[in-house]
Every structure is written in C-alpha cells, then in structure tokens.
Amino acid sequence: MSRKLLITLCENNIAPRFDLATEVLICSIGPDGSTEQTRTIVLAHASAEDLCQMILEEGVDVVICSGIEEQFHEYLTWKGVTVLDSVMGPWEKALEHFRTNRLQSGDILFDRPEKKQHG
C-alpha cells in the first residue's frame, strides 16, 4: 500500500516554518520505497490552517516539515497524519532518507563543510 507524503518547501530546502510555507511537494511512496508520483504545488498564500486543510483533502499520510506550532502538530496527529518535524536540510535528502526508513524528527540533513587541514 502506498503512502502519501507532503514536504513543505523553501527553494531546495525544507521550509523553516510550516505556517510560512508557500510551496509543497506531494508524492506517493510505494511499499518498496519507490517514488510513484510526485508533484509540486505553489500555494496562494502562507497559512497553516489552509495547509492543514489541504493535507486532509489530499489524503496525506506523512508530513515532513521543520518548525510547526504545537496546535497544528496535535491537530494533524489527531487526524491520523504522522508529522516528522524539526527536520532541516535539502528536501531531496529528506525524501531519500524517508524512502529508506532513515528519517526521524529532528534530523539535520545539511552537508557539513569539510574542515581544512593546516599543514
């Protein structure tokens, strides 16, 4: 059975705040972790209430976001949506980690800069 996933976007990264996201990625993930269908939606304006409504209307199973107010987190969880919050970094890396069952709330996925060696 596929699962529907929504990631809040800000350019190539996960949006820093759920309530300020103006773009989202929705994709279906197959039982084997394959990406079956992907689409990006540009929202008319940033609104946590409207985003929650869209999540429910679209039948989203999992939301990946960074900062989310407790009331929206609790509401989505109450409605049966899994919320992986406090995730930071490129959305593509978050999607890959999710597909391979390695994504958890609080994950920071930015590449760490290489330390220059003195010598």
Buried (B, 14 or more C-beta within 10 A) or exposed (E): EBBBBBBBBBEEBBBEBBBBBBBBBBBBBEEEEEBEEEEEEEBEEBBBEEBBEBBBEEEBBBBBBBBBEEEBBEBBEEEEBBBBBBBBBBBEBBBBBBBEEEBEEEBEBEEEEEEEEEE
